[in-house]
Amino acid sequence: MPIITSPQEFNVDDLYVDLRHVIESPLYLKCEGFNFAGSVKLKAAAAMVEAAERDGALTPDSIIVESSSGNLGIALSLIAASRGLRFVCVTDPRCNPASMRVMRALGAEVRVVSDRDANGGYLGGRIDYVRNLCASGDGYVWLNQYANRNNWLAHYRGTAPAIDREFPDLEVLFVGAGTTGTLMGCARYFREHRRPVTVVAVDAVGSVTFGGLPERRMVPGLGTSSKPDMVDESFIDDVVHVPETDTIRTVHALASRGFLFGGSTGTVVSGAARWLEAKYPGEDPVAVAIAPDLGERYLDSIYEENWLREHFGDPAAILGD
């Protein structure tokens, strides 16, 4: 029986769902949401905080500040609470209300920035707000998940080796692209360990990370309106862009079989299924996708009929009811 003293000590790292009988695609889904933060972001948050403490940048008197659309903010809220630190999350109107409530319940301060950047998104405005806070001289420490090497190192040292151990014959790995920390950590690991794995990045339509045209995006998590500093396309074999309507369709299909996942997971599964159908029709490759989160925090959005109608029109037209 495991006994823990800190919430970040608990993280189920070896749970996979065989989706072949759910979406009729040869895909194993690595579930990263079974920890107290509820997402894969706990790994990166812990790595960045611990590195900042080792380097002396983060002290007991510091105030952690970070830009986040939700999951990393929750992970940092949890870690800050467990260490007795203050944390300010700078987010935007697309952040799920449930995510904001979780952060505040953990003692974090949540500030919502509505200024749009040149690509019509909120990321630029959030980062400008964070930089201004740090320039105030009031003890704010920005971990900068978009450029912090400890973000991808957490997955290079943890997530990718865990997949490698469970699937020594792995052929294809699908990873969603947000800050690209999970993506770059896994891609670097398999390339540098000379494993013949095709790494496919899954991004949202409307994201500019891989040169796409900026468009409206309503589902928080994957995609950016400014290209992350850490992305290196030389490590990535292919990219799939998924429309948000496909994301919504997929999470509802998974939920109808008892698997309640978040929007980021719906995007990854949808993109993986489409890619496998195109590249391996009728075949059975060893393929794994990483599920970043679970679905409870999306109950007020992608699982809610009025929200769907407001942002996408008639839900029946999307879901095929």
C-alpha positions as CSV (number, residue, x, y, z in Angstrom):
1,M,0.0,0.0,0.0
2,P,1.6,3.3,-1.1
3,I,1.8,6.0,1.6
4,I,2.6,9.5,0.4
5,T,3.4,12.8,2.2
6,S,3.2,15.1,-0.9
7,P,0.4,15.1,-3.6
8,Q,3.0,15.1,-6.4
9,E,4.3,11.7,-5.2
10,F,1.2,10.0,-6.5
11,N,1.1,9.5,-10.3
12,V,-0.2,6.4,-12.2
13,D,2.3,6.1,-15.0
14,D,1.5,2.7,-16.5
15,L,-2.2,2.7,-17.4
16,Y,-3.1,2.2,-21.0
17,V,-6.5,1.8,-22.7
18,D,-6.8,-0.5,-25.8
19,L,-9.0,1.6,-28.1
20,R,-9.3,-0.9,-30.8
21,H,-12.8,-1.9,-29.7
22,V,-13.8,1.7,-29.0
23,I,-12.8,3.6,-32.1
24,E,-11.9,0.7,-34.4
25,S,-8.3,1.9,-34.7
26,P,-5.1,0.0,-33.6
27,L,-4.3,2.5,-30.8
28,Y,-3.2,2.2,-27.2
29,L,-3.9,5.3,-25.1
30,K,-1.5,6.2,-22.3
31,C,-3.6,7.8,-19.5
32,E,-1.7,10.7,-17.8
33,G,-4.6,12.1,-15.8
34,F,-4.5,9.8,-12.7
35,N,-2.7,12.1,-10.3
36,F,-3.9,14.9,-7.9
37,A,-3.4,17.5,-10.7
38,G,-5.5,15.5,-13.1
39,S,-3.1,15.8,-16.1
40,V,0.3,15.2,-17.6
41,K,1.3,18.7,-16.6
42,L,2.2,17.6,-13.1
43,K,5.5,16.2,-14.4
44,A,6.6,19.4,-16.1
45,A,5.4,21.6,-13.2
46,A,7.4,19.5,-10.6
47,A,10.5,19.5,-12.8
48,M,10.4,23.3,-13.4
49,V,9.8,24.1,-9.7
50,E,12.5,21.8,-8.4
51,A,15.0,23.2,-10.9
52,A,14.2,26.8,-9.9
53,E,14.7,25.8,-6.3
54,R,18.0,24.2,-7.0
55,D,19.2,27.2,-9.0
56,G,18.2,29.6,-6.2
57,A,15.8,31.4,-8.4
58,L,12.8,30.3,-6.3
59,T,12.9,31.0,-2.6
60,P,10.3,30.7,0.2
61,D,9.5,34.4,-0.3
62,S,9.0,34.1,-4.1
63,I,5.7,34.3,-5.9
64,I,5.5,31.8,-8.8
65,V,3.7,33.2,-11.8
66,E,2.9,31.4,-15.0
67,S,0.7,31.7,-18.1
68,S,-1.6,28.7,-18.5
69,S,-4.9,27.8,-20.2
70,G,-5.6,25.4,-17.3
71,N,-3.8,22.2,-16.7
72,L,-0.3,23.5,-15.9
73,G,-1.9,26.2,-13.7
74,I,-3.7,23.5,-11.7
75,A,-0.4,21.5,-11.4
76,L,1.5,24.5,-10.2
77,S,-1.3,25.4,-7.8
78,L,-1.0,21.9,-6.3
79,I,2.8,22.1,-6.0
80,A,2.7,25.6,-4.6
81,A,0.2,24.6,-2.0
82,S,2.2,21.6,-0.9
83,R,5.3,23.8,-0.5
84,G,3.7,26.7,1.1
85,L,4.4,29.0,-1.8
86,R,2.2,31.7,-3.5
87,F,1.2,31.2,-7.1
88,V,-0.5,33.5,-9.6
89,C,-1.9,31.9,-12.8
90,V,-2.4,34.2,-15.7
91,T,-5.1,32.7,-18.0
92,D,-7.7,33.9,-20.5
93,P,-11.5,33.6,-21.1
94,R,-11.1,30.2,-22.8
95,C,-10.0,28.6,-19.5
96,N,-12.6,26.2,-18.2
97,P,-14.5,27.6,-15.2
98,A,-13.9,24.3,-13.4
99,S,-10.2,24.7,-13.8
100,M,-10.3,28.2,-12.4
101,R,-12.3,26.9,-9.4
102,V,-9.8,24.1,-8.8
103,M,-6.9,26.6,-8.8
104,R,-8.6,28.9,-6.4
105,A,-9.5,26.0,-4.1
106,L,-5.8,25.2,-3.9
107,G,-5.0,28.7,-2.9
108,A,-3.8,30.1,-6.2
109,E,-4.7,33.6,-7.5
110,V,-6.2,33.5,-11.0
111,R,-6.0,36.5,-13.2
112,V,-7.9,36.5,-16.6
113,V,-6.3,38.5,-19.5
114,S,-8.6,39.3,-22.4
115,D,-6.1,41.2,-24.6
116,R,-5.7,39.4,-27.9
117,D,-2.3,39.1,-29.7
118,A,-1.5,39.7,-33.4
119,N,-2.8,36.2,-34.3
120,G,-6.2,36.7,-32.6
121,G,-5.3,34.5,-29.6
122,Y,-4.6,35.4,-26.0
123,L,-1.1,33.9,-25.5
124,G,0.7,37.1,-26.4
125,G,-1.4,39.1,-24.0
126,R,-0.9,36.6,-21.2
127,I,2.9,36.6,-21.6
128,D,3.0,40.4,-21.7
129,Y,1.1,40.5,-18.4
130,V,3.5,38.0,-16.8
131,R,6.5,40.0,-18.0
132,N,5.1,43.2,-16.5
133,L,4.5,41.4,-13.2
134,C,8.1,40.2,-13.1
135,A,9.4,43.7,-14.0
136,S,7.5,45.1,-10.9
137,G,10.2,43.9,-8.6
138,D,7.7,42.3,-6.2
139,G,9.3,38.9,-6.0
140,Y,7.6,37.2,-9.0
141,V,9.4,34.2,-10.6
142,W,8.2,33.2,-14.1
143,L,9.0,29.5,-14.8
144,N,8.2,30.1,-18.5
145,Q,6.8,26.8,-19.6
146,Y,7.2,27.8,-23.2
147,A,11.0,27.9,-23.2
148,N,12.0,26.1,-20.0
149,R,14.1,23.0,-20.9
150,N,12.9,21.3,-17.7
151,N,9.5,21.1,-19.3
152,W,10.6,18.7,-22.0
153,L,13.3,17.1,-19.8
154,A,10.5,15.8,-17.5
155,H,9.2,13.7,-20.4
156,Y,12.6,12.8,-21.8
157,R,13.4,11.3,-18.4
158,G,10.0,10.0,-17.4
159,T,7.2,9.7,-20.0
160,A,9.1,8.4,-23.0
161,P,11.1,5.7,-21.1
162,A,7.9,4.5,-19.5
163,I,6.4,4.0,-22.9
164,D,9.6,2.4,-24.2
165,R,9.5,-0.1,-21.4
166,E,5.9,-1.1,-22.0
167,F,6.1,-1.1,-25.8
168,P,9.6,-2.2,-26.9
169,D,8.2,-2.8,-30.4
170,L,6.6,0.7,-30.7
171,E,6.2,1.9,-34.2
172,V,4.2,5.1,-33.9
173,L,3.7,7.6,-31.1
174,F,1.1,10.4,-31.2
175,V,1.6,13.4,-28.9
176,G,-0.5,16.5,-28.7
177,A,1.2,19.9,-29.2
178,G,0.6,22.7,-26.7
179,T,3.8,24.1,-25.2
180,T,5.4,21.1,-27.0
181,G,7.1,20.0,-23.8
182,T,5.7,16.4,-23.8
183,L,6.1,16.3,-27.6
184,M,9.8,17.4,-27.6
185,G,10.8,15.3,-24.6
186,C,9.4,12.1,-26.2
187,A,10.6,12.9,-29.7
188,R,14.2,13.7,-28.5
189,Y,14.2,10.5,-26.4
190,F,13.3,8.1,-29.2
191,R,15.6,9.9,-31.7
192,E,18.6,10.0,-29.4
193,H,18.1,6.4,-28.3
194,R,18.0,5.4,-32.0
195,R,14.6,3.8,-31.7
196,P,12.7,3.5,-35.0
197,V,9.6,5.2,-33.8
198,T,7.5,7.6,-36.0
199,V,6.6,10.6,-33.8
200,V,3.5,12.3,-35.0
201,A,2.5,15.7,-33.5
202,V,-1.2,16.4,-33.1
203,D,-2.3,20.0,-33.2
204,A,-5.5,21.9,-33.4
205,V,-6.7,23.6,-36.5
206,G,-6.2,27.3,-35.9
207,S,-2.9,26.8,-34.1
208,V,0.3,28.5,-35.5
209,T,2.8,26.1,-33.9
210,F,3.6,24.3,-37.2
211,G,2.9,27.1,-39.6
212,G,-0.9,26.9,-39.7
213,L,-3.1,29.9,-40.2
214,P,-4.4,31.4,-37.0
215,E,-8.1,30.8,-36.4
216,R,-10.6,30.9,-33.5
217,R,-10.0,28.1,-31.0
218,M,-12.5,27.4,-28.2
219,V,-11.1,24.2,-26.6
220,P,-8.3,25.0,-24.2
221,G,-5.2,22.8,-24.1
222,L,-3.5,22.1,-27.4
223,G,-2.5,24.7,-30.0
224,T,-0.9,28.1,-29.7
225,S,-1.2,31.6,-31.2
226,S,2.5,32.1,-30.8
227,K,5.1,29.4,-31.8
228,P,6.7,28.0,-28.6
229,D,10.4,28.5,-28.3
230,M,11.2,24.9,-27.5
231,V,9.6,23.3,-30.6
232,D,12.2,21.7,-33.0
233,E,10.5,20.2,-36.1
234,S,13.6,18.2,-37.0
235,F,12.6,15.7,-34.3
236,I,9.1,15.3,-35.6
237,D,8.1,13.0,-38.4
238,D,4.6,14.2,-39.2
239,V,1.9,16.7,-38.0
240,V,-1.9,16.3,-38.0
241,H,-4.2,19.2,-37.5
242,V,-7.6,18.4,-36.0
243,P,-10.7,20.6,-36.3
244,E,-12.4,21.3,-33.0
245,T,-15.6,19.7,-34.2
246,D,-13.7,16.4,-34.6
247,T,-12.3,16.9,-31.1
248,I,-15.8,17.2,-29.7
249,R,-17.1,14.3,-31.7
250,T,-14.3,12.1,-30.4
251,V,-14.7,12.9,-26.7
252,H,-18.4,12.2,-26.9
253,A,-17.7,8.9,-28.7
254,L,-15.2,7.9,-26.0
255,A,-17.6,9.0,-23.2
256,S,-20.4,6.8,-24.8
257,R,-18.2,3.8,-24.0
258,G,-17.4,5.0,-20.4
259,F,-14.2,6.8,-21.0
260,L,-14.5,10.5,-19.9
261,F,-11.5,12.3,-21.3
262,G,-10.7,16.0,-21.8
263,G,-10.5,18.0,-25.0
264,S,-6.7,17.6,-25.5
265,T,-7.2,13.8,-25.4
266,G,-10.1,14.0,-27.9
267,T,-7.8,16.0,-30.3
268,V,-5.0,13.5,-30.0
269,V,-7.2,10.4,-30.4
270,S,-9.0,12.0,-33.4
271,G,-5.8,12.9,-35.1
272,A,-4.2,9.5,-34.4
273,A,-7.2,7.6,-35.8
274,R,-7.2,9.7,-39.0
275,W,-3.5,9.3,-39.5
276,L,-3.5,5.5,-38.9
277,E,-6.4,5.1,-41.4
278,A,-4.4,7.0,-44.0
279,K,-1.0,5.5,-43.4
280,Y,-1.8,1.9,-42.2
281,P,-5.2,1.0,-43.8
282,G,-6.2,-2.5,-42.7
283,E,-2.9,-3.0,-40.8
284,D,-2.2,-3.4,-37.1
285,P,0.9,-1.3,-36.2
286,V,2.0,-0.9,-32.6
287,A,0.8,2.7,-31.9
288,V,0.5,4.7,-28.7
289,A,-1.1,8.1,-28.1
290,I,-0.7,10.1,-24.9
291,A,-3.9,11.2,-23.2
292,P,-3.0,14.5,-21.4
293,D,-6.1,14.8,-19.2
294,L,-9.5,13.5,-18.0
295,G,-12.9,15.0,-18.7
296,E,-14.4,16.3,-15.5
297,R,-13.1,19.9,-16.0
298,Y,-14.8,20.0,-19.4
299,L,-18.3,19.3,-18.2
300,D,-19.2,23.0,-18.5
301,S,-17.9,23.2,-22.0
302,I,-17.4,20.4,-24.6
303,Y,-19.8,18.1,-22.8
304,E,-22.5,20.8,-22.2
305,E,-25.2,21.3,-24.8
306,N,-25.7,25.0,-24.4
307,W,-21.9,25.7,-24.7
308,L,-21.8,23.6,-27.9
309,R,-24.8,25.5,-29.3
310,E,-23.3,28.9,-28.5
311,H,-19.9,28.2,-30.1
312,F,-20.5,25.6,-32.8
313,G,-24.2,25.6,-33.6
314,D,-26.7,22.7,-33.3
315,P,-25.0,19.9,-31.2
316,A,-26.9,17.3,-33.1
317,A,-25.2,18.4,-36.3
318,I,-21.8,17.9,-34.7
319,L,-22.5,14.7,-32.8
320,G,-24.7,13.1,-35.4
321,D,-27.6,12.5,-33.1
